[in-house]
Amino acid sequence: MTVQRGTGWLPLAVALAVVIVWGASSVLTKIAAREIDPVVVGLSRTVLGGIVGAPLALAFRISLPKREHWAAFAISAFCGFIGFPILFTIGQRMTSAMHGGLILAVLPIFTGLVAAAVEGSRPAGRWWLGSAIAFAGEVILVGDRSPSGAAASSLPGDLLILLASLLAACGYVAGARLSQARYASLGAAL
């Protein structure tokens, strides 16, 4: 077995930090939205990200995409940095953090569906079967409204988070299309 030079603990540590932060986003958003207007919380995520991202984009000399890719750039920017954070935060204020986290787990299914629709392709039967099983599990877990001492959840909040997840999937696919068009993936992410 050959070990590549440069591999080690750093990529693993970064991946672990990302998973922890992503996993905590529902809880942290719920806490913030309880005290602050959810629109302010959602926009603050974008503004704070821009404060970090803008200098990085300048430092790496990332230019705007070519004119023919502006639509994908606008969709990626709006869905990922405006629509998702605002709708997710409003929805998270209305429902439990557990429901928010569970609903976010549907993102890979939505991303696959949006990508297939944009590309005009049809996923394999196994993909549909796996997605149906996963989505059915989501519906069962999120649909359980029995009082078990957990925080209150609401169907409107759950639906807003579901819509926010669909917007995030659209943003992911638009960003991927930019990368396919040879636009810097870091530019689509920043």
Backbone as ProteinMPNN parsed JSONL, in Angstrom:
{"seq_chain_A": "MTVQRGTGWLPLAVALAVVIVWGASSVLTKIAAREIDPVVVGLSRTVLGGIVGAPLALAFRISLPKREHWAAFAISAFCGFIGFPILFTIGQRMTSAMHGGLILAVLPIFTGLVAAAVEGSRPAGRWWLGSAIAFAGEVILVGDRSPSGAAASSLPGDLLILLASLLAACGYVAGARLSQARYASLGAAL", "coords_chain_A": {"N_chain_A": [[0.85, -1.185, 0.0], [0.603, 2.146, -0.898], [1.255, 5.268, 0.477], [0.147, 8.449, -0.107], [2.07, 11.381, -0.388], [1.622, 14.183, 1.676], [-0.876, 13.593, 2.564], [-2.757, 13.122, 5.488], [-3.511, 14.012, 8.799], [-4.736, 16.554, 8.576], [-6.701, 16.899, 6.366], [-8.656, 15.134, 7.323], [-9.28, 16.295, 9.805], [-10.346, 18.748, 8.969], [-12.566, 17.845, 7.494], [-14.009, 16.616, 9.566], [-14.543, 18.853, 11.199], [-16.217, 20.297, 9.47], [-18.415, 18.547, 9.254], [-19.303, 18.555, 11.912], [-19.97, 21.288, 12.284], [-21.932, 21.567, 10.256], [-23.803, 19.699, 11.164], [-24.593, 20.898, 13.516], [-25.949, 23.108, 12.678], [-28.792, 23.339, 12.554], [-29.556, 23.382, 15.264], [-28.09, 25.596, 16.246], [-29.137, 27.606, 14.606], [-31.798, 27.547, 15.415], [-31.535, 28.428, 18.084], [-30.502, 31.029, 17.668], [-32.577, 32.179, 16.118], [-34.609, 32.225, 17.917], [-34.116, 34.383, 19.532], [-33.529, 36.519, 17.859], [-34.811, 38.28, 15.013], [-35.78, 36.107, 12.419], [-35.261, 36.659, 9.693], [-33.214, 38.52, 9.845], [-31.269, 36.906, 11.03], [-30.897, 34.977, 8.993], [-30.015, 36.616, 6.84], [-27.758, 37.628, 8.042], [-26.046, 35.433, 8.111], [-25.341, 35.308, 5.438], [-24.153, 37.827, 5.041], [-22.023, 37.757, 6.889], [-20.639, 35.599, 5.806], [-19.959, 36.777, 3.373], [-18.23, 38.762, 4.248], [-16.036, 37.262, 4.941], [-15.655, 35.838, 2.561], [-15.37, 37.724, 0.393], [-12.777, 39.088, 0.632], [-11.21, 36.795, 0.243], [-11.931, 36.04, -2.366], [-10.901, 38.228, -3.735], [-8.187, 37.979, -3.053], [-7.52, 35.545, -4.268], [-7.942, 36.271, -6.817], [-10.401, 35.872, -8.213], [-12.539, 36.114, -10.802], [-15.64, 37.478, -12.098], [-18.095, 35.303, -13.599], [-18.27, 34.443, -17.142], [-20.432, 36.195, -19.391], [-22.4, 34.465, -20.506], [-22.795, 32.672, -18.475], [-23.994, 33.912, -16.39], [-26.655, 33.534, -15.552], [-26.668, 30.999, -14.284], [-24.883, 31.633, -12.272], [-26.308, 33.633, -10.888], [-28.541, 32.147, -10.036], [-27.294, 30.241, -8.411], [-26.155, 31.964, -6.484], [-28.45, 33.341, -5.426], [-30.154, 31.213, -4.538], [-28.451, 29.731, -2.807], [-27.326, 31.615, -1.04], [-29.167, 33.506, -0.256], [-32.004, 32.791, -0.514], [-32.076, 30.102, 0.653], [-30.835, 30.461, 3.344], [-32.589, 32.343, 4.548], [-35.259, 31.249, 4.337], [-34.801, 28.798, 5.622], [-34.099, 29.651, 8.206], [-36.407, 31.032, 9.059], [-38.23, 28.899, 8.949], [-36.99, 27.212, 10.795], [-37.339, 28.599, 13.133], [-39.991, 28.156, 13.536], [-40.316, 25.45, 13.951], [-39.058, 22.362, 15.4], [-35.6, 21.869, 16.291], [-34.739, 19.304, 15.823], [-36.496, 18.391, 13.822], [-35.742, 20.178, 11.818], [-33.074, 19.397, 11.296], [-33.488, 16.738, 10.463], [-35.027, 17.135, 8.159], [-33.229, 18.478, 6.528], [-31.68, 16.381, 5.721], [-32.748, 15.464, 3.398], [-31.605, 16.759, 1.332], [-29.61, 15.518, -0.49], [-31.322, 13.932, -2.094], [-33.036, 15.838, -3.284], [-31.088, 17.313, -4.65], [-30.138, 15.424, -6.492], [-32.503, 15.026, -7.984], [-32.967, 17.611, -9.047], [-30.609, 17.952, -10.526], [-30.897, 15.865, -12.388], [-33.198, 16.762, -13.724], [-32.281, 19.191, -14.85], [-30.223, 18.272, -16.487], [-31.637, 16.662, -18.147], [-31.777, 13.932, -17.807], [-32.38, 10.571, -16.634], [-32.453, 9.153, -13.504], [-31.087, 5.97, -12.39], [-32.938, 2.943, -11.679], [-32.287, 1.869, -9.154], [-31.474, 4.158, -7.812], [-33.882, 5.555, -7.593], [-35.304, 3.762, -5.984], [-33.73, 3.708, -3.613], [-33.911, 6.433, -2.926], [-36.674, 6.675, -2.551], [-37.057, 5.016, -0.326], [-35.471, 6.379, 1.564], [-36.776, 8.883, 1.598], [-39.314, 8.114, 2.469], [-38.675, 7.304, 5.043], [-37.924, 9.786, 6.056], [-40.415, 11.133, 5.961], [-41.886, 9.621, 7.793], [-40.399, 10.019, 10.196], [-40.38, 12.851, 10.443], [-43.073, 13.325, 10.32], [-44.079, 12.4, 12.704], [-45.818, 13.601, 15.244], [-46.244, 13.258, 17.869], [-46.523, 14.002, 21.333], [-43.601, 13.947, 23.01], [-42.099, 15.038, 24.94], [-40.301, 16.472, 23.57], [-39.163, 19.415, 21.786], [-41.593, 21.658, 20.424], [-42.994, 21.179, 17.206], [-43.862, 22.277, 13.895], [-46.03, 21.998, 11.106], [-46.074, 24.076, 9.062], [-43.502, 25.236, 9.525], [-41.86, 23.02, 9.055], [-42.421, 22.619, 6.324], [-41.409, 24.996, 5.23], [-38.678, 24.604, 5.709], [-38.297, 22.389, 4.115], [-38.781, 23.533, 1.597], [-36.665, 25.371, 1.62], [-34.57, 23.553, 1.516], [-34.939, 22.541, -1.045], [-34.349, 24.849, -2.518], [-31.639, 25.111, -1.812], [-30.623, 22.817, -3.057], [-31.064, 23.512, -5.743], [-29.297, 25.651, -5.91], [-26.875, 24.296, -5.469], [-26.73, 22.668, -7.767], [-26.695, 24.603, -9.791], [-24.272, 25.846, -9.141], [-22.553, 23.697, -9.602], [-22.871, 23.46, -12.338], [-21.63, 25.782, -13.147], [-19.001, 25.147, -12.457], [-18.582, 23.051, -14.247], [-18.513, 24.533, -16.524], [-16.049, 25.533, -16.432], [-15.668, 27.591, -14.636], [-14.216, 28.946, -11.75], [-14.487, 26.808, -9.02], [-14.237, 27.658, -6.424], [-15.006, 30.278, -6.709], [-17.751, 30.027, -7.176], [-18.531, 29.099, -4.73], [-17.804, 31.083, -2.954]], "CA_chain_A": [[0.0, 0.0, 0.0], [1.378, 3.373, -0.998], [0.633, 6.437, 1.097], [0.502, 9.667, -0.827], [2.685, 12.452, 0.388], [0.728, 15.311, 1.903], [-2.108, 13.177, 3.23], [-2.528, 12.997, 6.922], [-4.586, 14.365, 9.719], [-5.4, 17.825, 8.271], [-7.977, 16.736, 5.643], [-9.608, 14.487, 8.216], [-9.697, 17.29, 10.797], [-11.215, 19.715, 8.288], [-13.828, 17.152, 7.213], [-14.702, 16.447, 10.842], [-15.055, 20.171, 11.6], [-17.346, 20.627, 8.589], [-19.549, 17.712, 9.651], [-19.793, 19.04, 13.206], [-20.631, 22.58, 12.072], [-23.153, 21.322, 9.479], [-24.737, 19.01, 12.036], [-25.072, 21.81, 14.558], [-26.578, 24.306, 12.105], [-30.21, 23.432, 12.937], [-29.646, 23.775, 16.668], [-27.604, 26.976, 16.384], [-30.11, 28.488, 13.957], [-32.97, 27.589, 16.304], [-31.197, 29.289, 19.219], [-30.396, 32.418, 17.194], [-33.884, 32.663, 15.647], [-35.474, 32.413, 19.077], [-33.813, 35.683, 20.118], [-33.367, 37.549, 16.827], [-35.691, 38.103, 13.861], [-35.175, 35.093, 11.559], [-34.749, 37.248, 8.442], [-31.924, 39.112, 10.205], [-30.335, 35.791, 11.225], [-30.6, 34.424, 7.677], [-29.182, 37.559, 6.081], [-26.467, 37.748, 8.728], [-25.204, 34.329, 7.645], [-24.819, 35.688, 4.128], [-23.265, 38.98, 5.197], [-20.788, 37.293, 7.536], [-19.935, 34.811, 4.798], [-19.391, 37.719, 2.406], [-17.09, 39.446, 4.876], [-14.914, 36.335, 4.831], [-15.475, 35.419, 1.174], [-14.937, 38.787, -0.534], [-11.315, 39.201, 0.604], [-10.637, 35.583, -0.352], [-12.126, 36.139, -3.817], [-9.92, 39.206, -4.229], [-6.836, 37.433, -2.883], [-7.323, 34.498, -5.27], [-8.226, 36.894, -8.126], [-11.518, 35.188, -8.845], [-13.341, 37.074, -11.564], [-17.033, 37.099, -12.329], [-18.178, 34.383, -14.73], [-18.585, 35.014, -18.452], [-21.823, 36.642, -19.53], [-23.319, 33.343, -20.768], [-22.964, 31.888, -17.253], [-24.548, 34.755, -15.33], [-27.911, 32.976, -15.022], [-26.301, 29.967, -13.306], [-24.253, 32.334, -11.151], [-27.382, 34.294, -10.137], [-29.338, 31.105, -9.375], [-26.456, 29.709, -7.33], [-26.026, 32.985, -5.435], [-29.722, 33.586, -4.761], [-30.637, 30.019, -3.823], [-27.554, 29.303, -1.748], [-26.892, 32.644, -0.087], [-30.277, 34.368, 0.167], [-33.228, 32.008, -0.33], [-31.939, 29.03, 1.644], [-30.677, 30.857, 4.75], [-33.761, 33.037, 5.09], [-36.364, 30.308, 4.531], [-34.409, 27.822, 6.64], [-34.143, 30.273, 9.533], [-37.818, 31.256, 9.413], [-38.795, 27.589, 9.234], [-36.394, 26.671, 12.016], [-37.958, 29.284, 14.272], [-41.351, 27.653, 13.685], [-40.343, 24.011, 14.214], [-37.998, 21.909, 16.306], [-34.272, 21.691, 15.694], [-34.678, 17.918, 15.355], [-37.166, 18.338, 12.523], [-34.905, 20.896, 10.856], [-31.944, 18.543, 10.93], [-33.978, 15.589, 9.695], [-35.473, 17.57, 6.836], [-32.029, 18.781, 5.732], [-31.133, 15.128, 5.199], [-33.344, 15.216, 2.084], [-30.84, 17.514, 0.327], [-29.065, 14.723, -1.599], [-32.397, 13.507, -2.995], [-33.424, 17.008, -4.073], [-29.986, 17.661, -5.552], [-30.176, 14.452, -7.582], [-33.676, 15.302, -8.824], [-32.741, 18.86, -9.781], [-29.558, 17.691, -11.516], [-31.483, 15.048, -13.458], [-34.1, 17.616, -14.497], [-31.478, 20.15, -15.615], [-29.46, 17.545, -17.506], [-32.549, 15.897, -18.993], [-31.477, 12.511, -17.661], [-33.245, 9.849, -15.709], [-31.652, 8.315, -12.61], [-31.306, 4.52, -12.443], [-33.985, 2.419, -10.806], [-31.783, 1.743, -7.777], [-31.478, 5.495, -7.207], [-35.27, 5.836, -7.234], [-35.652, 2.903, -4.855], [-33.042, 4.232, -2.432], [-34.486, 7.744, -2.593], [-38.03, 6.457, -2.028], [-36.92, 4.491, 1.042], [-34.971, 7.474, 2.408], [-37.821, 9.901, 1.731], [-40.368, 7.544, 3.315], [-38.172, 7.417, 6.411], [-38.037, 11.212, 6.421], [-41.829, 11.449, 6.196], [-42.285, 8.979, 9.052], [-39.748, 10.684, 11.326], [-40.835, 14.233, 10.562], [-44.525, 13.319, 10.499], [-44.428, 12.042, 14.076], [-46.126, 14.811, 16.012], [-46.669, 12.852, 19.203], [-45.799, 14.702, 22.397], [-42.651, 13.068, 23.695], [-41.229, 15.886, 25.731], [-39.399, 17.202, 22.67], [-39.611, 20.759, 21.431], [-42.732, 21.688, 19.514], [-42.723, 21.31, 15.778], [-45.048, 22.719, 13.176], [-46.035, 21.649, 9.692], [-45.587, 25.186, 8.231], [-42.053, 25.348, 9.683], [-41.267, 21.891, 8.342], [-42.55, 22.858, 4.881], [-40.445, 26.041, 4.863], [-37.347, 24.0, 5.665], [-38.29, 21.544, 2.92], [-38.611, 24.455, 0.469], [-35.295, 25.876, 1.715], [-33.707, 22.465, 1.038], [-35.068, 22.516, -2.505], [-33.563, 25.986, -3.015], [-30.218, 24.777, -1.664], [-30.307, 21.857, -4.12], [-30.977, 24.288, -6.995], [-28.042, 26.395, -5.828], [-25.769, 23.339, -5.647], [-26.681, 22.246, -9.168], [-26.235, 25.759, -10.579], [-22.843, 25.994, -8.867], [-21.861, 22.614, -10.301], [-22.875, 23.802, -13.775], [-20.566, 26.778, -13.323], [-17.726, 24.426, -12.431], [-18.487, 22.329, -15.514], [-18.2, 25.534, -17.549], [-14.672, 25.934, -16.111], [-15.592, 28.723, -13.701], [-13.558, 28.496, -10.509], [-15.458, 26.311, -8.037], [-14.117, 28.522, -5.255], [-15.806, 31.472, -7.013], [-19.167, 29.707, -6.989], [-18.754, 28.876, -3.306], [-17.624, 32.319, -2.201]], "C_chain_A": [[0.887, 1.236, 0.0], [0.6, 4.513, -0.371], [1.104, 7.661, 0.342], [1.092, 10.679, 0.119], [1.674, 13.589, 0.536], [-0.596, 14.904, 2.526], [-1.793, 13.004, 4.702], [-3.744, 13.419, 7.69], [-5.342, 15.624, 9.313], [-6.69, 17.655, 7.461], [-9.049, 16.092, 6.513], [-10.14, 15.472, 9.25], [-10.65, 18.313, 10.179], [-12.579, 19.08, 8.0], [-14.647, 16.978, 8.488], [-15.301, 17.768, 11.319], [-16.267, 20.565, 10.76], [-18.58, 19.83, 8.99], [-20.14, 18.197, 10.969], [-20.545, 20.36, 13.04], [-21.946, 22.383, 11.321], [-24.203, 20.664, 10.366], [-25.338, 19.912, 13.106], [-25.868, 22.98, 13.996], [-28.048, 24.438, 12.483], [-30.363, 23.927, 14.367], [-29.217, 25.228, 16.843], [-28.555, 27.973, 15.743], [-31.345, 28.641, 14.822], [-32.718, 28.534, 17.482], [-31.159, 30.756, 18.782], [-31.758, 32.98, 16.807], [-34.878, 32.842, 16.79], [-35.321, 33.825, 19.638], [-33.801, 36.832, 19.115], [-34.333, 37.243, 15.696], [-35.046, 37.121, 12.875], [-34.644, 35.629, 10.228], [-33.375, 37.869, 8.699], [-30.879, 38.008, 10.384], [-29.92, 35.22, 9.87], [-29.705, 35.329, 6.85], [-27.807, 37.731, 6.728], [-25.512, 36.631, 8.326], [-24.546, 34.694, 6.321], [-23.827, 36.83, 4.244], [-21.946, 38.559, 5.837], [-19.959, 36.431, 6.581], [-19.277, 35.701, 3.756], [-18.19, 38.463, 2.958], [-15.843, 38.57, 4.815], [-14.606, 36.036, 3.36], [-14.938, 36.479, 0.233], [-13.42, 38.968, -0.529], [-10.63, 37.965, -0.003], [-10.763, 35.609, -1.875], [-11.141, 37.133, -4.425], [-8.499, 38.651, -4.15], [-6.523, 36.367, -3.929], [-7.622, 34.98, -6.69], [-9.315, 36.157, -8.898], [-12.403, 36.233, -9.517], [-14.788, 36.599, -11.631], [-17.069, 36.141, -13.517], [-18.468, 35.13, -16.038], [-20.073, 35.289, -18.532], [-22.799, 35.471, -19.726], [-23.559, 32.473, -19.535], [-23.56, 32.701, -16.105], [-25.83, 34.179, -14.741], [-27.602, 31.909, -13.97], [-25.686, 30.601, -12.062], [-25.322, 32.99, -10.268], [-28.234, 33.27, -9.382], [-28.567, 30.542, -8.189], [-26.384, 30.694, -6.171], [-27.336, 33.18, -4.684], [-30.151, 32.389, -3.922], [-29.769, 29.665, -2.626], [-27.29, 30.325, -0.67], [-27.993, 33.591, 0.364], [-31.501, 33.524, 0.494], [-33.11, 30.951, 0.759], [-31.798, 29.566, 3.064], [-31.912, 31.535, 5.341], [-34.907, 32.065, 5.344], [-36.043, 29.27, 5.602], [-34.541, 28.419, 8.036], [-35.575, 30.551, 9.977], [-38.472, 29.924, 9.778], [-38.28, 27.015, 10.533], [-36.969, 27.344, 13.25], [-39.332, 28.682, 14.587], [-41.427, 26.174, 14.074], [-39.189, 23.632, 15.122], [-36.678, 21.771, 15.549], [-34.119, 20.278, 15.157], [-35.333, 17.79, 13.978], [-36.33, 19.046, 11.46], [-33.744, 20.055, 10.373], [-32.37, 17.349, 10.096], [-34.382, 15.998, 8.28], [-34.278, 17.913, 5.959], [-31.413, 17.526, 5.126], [-31.699, 14.782, 3.823], [-32.566, 15.933, 0.962], [-30.23, 16.658, -0.782], [-30.126, 14.255, -2.591], [-32.809, 14.677, -3.881], [-32.336, 17.385, -5.075], [-29.95, 16.708, -6.736], [-31.334, 14.696, -8.531], [-33.484, 16.557, -9.667], [-31.685, 18.65, -10.867], [-30.104, 16.88, -12.684], [-32.402, 15.885, -14.339], [-33.32, 18.586, -15.393], [-30.741, 19.457, -16.758], [-30.352, 16.757, -18.458], [-32.275, 14.405, -18.939], [-32.451, 11.871, -16.683], [-32.377, 8.965, -14.829], [-32.03, 6.832, -12.751], [-32.381, 4.106, -11.443], [-33.54, 2.273, -9.365], [-31.776, 3.087, -7.067], [-32.889, 5.833, -6.747], [-35.693, 5.017, -6.015], [-35.016, 3.423, -3.569], [-33.617, 5.56, -1.98], [-35.885, 7.589, -2.006], [-37.978, 5.944, -0.593], [-36.472, 5.6, 1.993], [-36.056, 8.519, 2.643], [-38.966, 9.39, 2.6], [-39.943, 7.6, 4.784], [-38.259, 8.836, 6.923], [-39.473, 11.551, 6.797], [-42.296, 10.848, 7.52], [-41.693, 9.717, 10.248], [-40.265, 12.102, 11.528], [-42.329, 14.292, 10.843], [-44.967, 12.962, 11.901], [-44.607, 13.309, 14.898], [-46.586, 14.461, 17.426], [-45.861, 13.596, 20.261], [-44.89, 13.732, 23.148], [-41.687, 13.882, 24.544], [-40.255, 16.688, 24.88], [-39.979, 18.575, 22.378], [-40.729, 20.676, 20.406], [-42.271, 21.852, 18.074], [-44.003, 21.766, 15.106], [-44.914, 22.352, 11.709], [-45.601, 22.826, 8.821], [-44.064, 25.376, 8.326], [-41.328, 24.242, 8.943], [-41.304, 22.124, 6.833], [-41.606, 23.963, 4.406], [-39.023, 25.481, 4.777], [-37.22, 23.076, 4.458], [-38.089, 22.401, 1.668], [-37.194, 25.037, 0.457], [-34.311, 24.822, 1.2], [-33.764, 22.345, -0.478], [-34.279, 23.671, -3.129], [-32.069, 25.703, -2.915], [-29.787, 23.812, -2.757], [-30.171, 22.563, -5.463], [-29.668, 25.075, -7.034], [-26.839, 25.496, -6.039], [-25.609, 22.959, -7.118], [-26.203, 23.4, -10.051], [-24.741, 25.996, -10.366], [-22.024, 24.919, -9.566], [-21.807, 22.883, -11.805], [-21.813, 24.863, -14.07], [-19.199, 26.106, -13.354], [-17.519, 23.649, -13.727], [-18.124, 23.263, -16.66], [-16.819, 26.143, -17.312], [-14.582, 27.236, -15.319], [-15.041, 28.173, -12.405], [-14.601, 28.059, -9.481], [-15.394, 27.134, -6.761], [-14.939, 29.803, -5.462], [-17.28, 31.231, -6.823], [-19.493, 29.542, -5.513], [-18.628, 30.148, -2.485], [-18.684, 33.304, -2.583]], "O_chain_A": [[1.81, 1.351, 0.806], [-0.582, 4.699, -0.658], [2.302, 7.883, 0.171], [0.671, 10.813, 1.268], [0.95, 13.902, -0.409], [-1.362, 15.76, 2.97], [-0.646, 12.761, 5.077], [-4.877, 13.2, 7.261], [-6.51, 15.758, 9.679], [-7.707, 18.232, 7.846], [-10.219, 16.469, 6.442], [-11.337, 15.477, 9.538], [-11.643, 18.696, 10.798], [-13.618, 19.698, 8.232], [-15.862, 17.177, 8.474], [-16.438, 17.8, 11.79], [-17.237, 21.11, 11.288], [-19.678, 20.383, 9.059], [-21.362, 18.242, 11.118], [-21.632, 20.53, 13.591], [-22.965, 22.961, 11.698], [-25.375, 21.039, 10.319], [-26.469, 19.699, 13.544], [-26.413, 23.772, 14.765], [-28.514, 25.554, 12.715], [-31.198, 24.786, 14.649], [-29.901, 26.003, 17.511], [-28.761, 29.065, 16.272], [-31.884, 29.741, 14.951], [-33.579, 29.34, 17.834], [-31.722, 31.62, 19.454], [-32.068, 34.127, 17.129], [-35.881, 33.54, 16.637], [-36.278, 34.398, 20.158], [-34.036, 37.983, 19.481], [-34.644, 36.079, 15.441], [-33.877, 37.288, 12.529], [-33.67, 35.096, 9.696], [-32.476, 37.757, 7.866], [-29.739, 38.153, 9.943], [-28.733, 35.002, 9.623], [-28.747, 34.867, 6.231], [-26.814, 37.953, 6.037], [-24.306, 36.852, 8.214], [-23.363, 34.432, 6.102], [-22.772, 36.803, 3.611], [-20.875, 38.958, 5.38], [-18.732, 36.525, 6.553], [-18.167, 35.419, 3.305], [-17.245, 38.761, 2.229], [-14.73, 39.072, 4.657], [-13.442, 35.987, 2.962], [-14.13, 36.17, -0.643], [-12.82, 39.0, -1.603], [-9.605, 38.08, -0.675], [-9.827, 35.249, -2.589], [-10.609, 36.899, -5.51], [-7.703, 38.833, -5.071], [-5.398, 36.288, -4.421], [-7.565, 34.204, -7.644], [-9.163, 35.86, -10.083], [-12.943, 37.123, -8.861], [-15.108, 35.468, -11.266], [-16.167, 36.165, -14.355], [-18.86, 36.297, -16.029], [-20.87, 34.679, -17.819], [-23.899, 35.485, -19.174], [-24.444, 31.617, -19.553], [-23.622, 32.223, -14.972], [-26.07, 34.324, -13.542], [-28.197, 31.907, -12.892], [-25.937, 30.161, -10.94], [-25.249, 32.91, -9.042], [-28.604, 33.495, -8.23], [-29.116, 30.385, -7.099], [-26.534, 30.307, -5.012], [-27.351, 33.187, -3.453], [-30.472, 32.53, -2.742], [-30.282, 29.337, -1.556], [-27.055, 29.968, 0.485], [-27.781, 34.397, 1.271], [-31.984, 33.53, 1.627], [-33.929, 30.899, 1.676], [-32.573, 29.165, 3.932], [-32.24, 31.32, 6.508], [-35.471, 32.047, 6.438], [-36.909, 28.903, 6.396], [-35.041, 27.761, 8.948], [-35.92, 30.331, 11.138], [-39.176, 29.823, 10.782], [-39.032, 26.402, 11.291], [-37.074, 26.717, 14.305], [-39.782, 28.691, 15.733], [-42.485, 25.696, 14.483], [-38.429, 24.495, 15.562], [-36.654, 21.583, 14.333], [-33.446, 20.067, 14.149], [-34.783, 17.154, 13.08], [-36.223, 18.568, 10.331], [-33.461, 20.005, 9.176], [-31.696, 16.985, 9.133], [-34.107, 15.28, 7.319], [-34.312, 17.662, 4.755], [-30.7, 17.605, 4.126], [-31.177, 13.891, 3.152], [-32.849, 15.729, -0.219], [-30.328, 17.048, -1.946], [-29.865, 14.186, -3.792], [-32.92, 14.525, -5.097], [-32.634, 17.737, -6.217], [-29.752, 17.142, -7.87], [-31.176, 14.587, -9.746], [-33.8, 16.568, -10.856], [-31.849, 19.116, -11.995], [-29.805, 17.176, -13.841], [-32.393, 15.739, -15.562], [-33.667, 18.774, -16.559], [-30.648, 19.993, -17.862], [-29.875, 16.241, -19.469], [-32.511, 13.691, -19.913], [-33.229, 12.546, -16.009], [-31.644, 8.116, -15.337], [-33.136, 6.492, -13.172], [-32.684, 4.827, -10.493], [-34.32, 2.523, -8.446], [-32.038, 3.161, -5.867], [-33.079, 6.34, -5.641], [-36.364, 5.53, -5.121], [-35.694, 3.562, -2.551], [-33.79, 5.79, -0.783], [-36.242, 8.295, -1.063], [-38.755, 6.38, 0.256], [-37.017, 5.749, 3.087], [-36.233, 8.987, 3.767], [-39.531, 10.152, 3.385], [-40.751, 7.907, 5.66], [-38.622, 9.071, 8.076], [-39.721, 12.181, 7.826], [-43.018, 11.495, 8.278], [-42.404, 10.011, 11.209], [-40.555, 12.507, 12.654], [-42.8, 15.201, 11.525], [-46.121, 13.198, 12.26], [-43.636, 14.002, 15.203], [-47.236, 15.265, 18.094], [-44.657, 13.797, 20.102], [-45.357, 12.82, 23.831], [-40.574, 13.437, 24.826], [-39.477, 17.487, 25.401], [-41.138, 18.856, 22.685], [-40.796, 19.732, 19.618], [-41.307, 22.556, 17.773], [-45.091, 21.657, 15.672], [-43.822, 22.39, 11.143], [-44.815, 22.614, 7.898], [-43.411, 25.645, 7.317], [-40.314, 24.48, 8.285], [-40.322, 21.853, 6.141], [-41.062, 23.88, 3.305], [-38.259, 25.843, 3.882], [-36.153, 22.99, 3.85], [-37.316, 22.036, 0.782], [-36.593, 25.179, -0.608], [-33.335, 25.156, 0.529], [-32.749, 22.078, -1.122], [-33.616, 23.49, -4.15], [-31.315, 26.019, -3.836], [-28.706, 23.965, -3.327], [-29.267, 22.252, -6.238], [-29.014, 25.152, -8.073], [-25.884, 25.883, -6.712], [-24.498, 22.933, -7.647], [-25.397, 23.194, -10.958], [-24.024, 26.312, -11.316], [-20.932, 25.19, -10.066], [-20.814, 22.57, -12.463], [-21.176, 24.837, -15.123], [-18.346, 26.449, -14.172], [-16.405, 23.595, -14.247], [-17.509, 22.849, -17.642], [-16.467, 27.152, -17.923], [-13.548, 27.904, -15.327], [-15.367, 27.054, -12.009], [-15.485, 28.832, -9.113], [-16.409, 27.289, -6.082], [-15.5, 30.347, -4.51], [-18.001, 32.117, -6.363], [-20.617, 29.818, -5.093], [-19.266, 30.283, -1.441], [-18.71, 34.417, -2.058]]}, "name": "protein", "num_of_chains": 1, "seq": "MTVQRGTGWLPLAVALAVVIVWGASSVLTKIAAREIDPVVVGLSRTVLGGIVGAPLALAFRISLPKREHWAAFAISAFCGFIGFPILFTIGQRMTSAMHGGLILAVLPIFTGLVAAAVEGSRPAGRWWLGSAIAFAGEVILVGDRSPSGAAASSLPGDLLILLASLLAACGYVAGARLSQARYASLGAAL"}
